[in-house]
């Protein structure tokens, strides 16, 4: 049976059982069944493409113009080095001495943090300036950032509620982890469901 291609109008042969479904003479015509999309790349160049997902004119443009969601101006290594250096420890001590080792907001004297008034990442020239720092307790510092710093490193066992380091199996404390392993072995041997009492 002879049909005409919908895309290029060329005649092509097809078996009778495909007469109702065949519309294109080749894979190339099938691949171009839709008109090309006209897209403007982030670099300003315009191009036509048959691929719906394509957003950039070339791979080099895609690499240059796309960034990770966690990208922060490409200076994270510099910031991390200055955070780990001794200069930040000296700055922290100077800020604590300036405020008399008390929280500026509530007056508490335990578990203190030195807080940058102008952000550490945004203002690199003022990172180690004593005027850019204030002393805050752990709860006031958490309120400044909208986080809870008090329970930041405290983890509890899901079975008994004991404080753990969080490094054990499934966050369990050592004794509950041992009980759980023995119960798992017993359950595997007997084919019953384990219950931690």
Helices and strands as residue ranges (DSSP letters): E 2-4, E 11-13, G 16-18, H 27-31, E 37-40, E 46-49, H 59-65, H 76-84, H 86-98, E 112-116, G 124-126, G 130-132, E 133-137, H 138-145, E 155-156, E 163-164, G 169-171, H 174-190
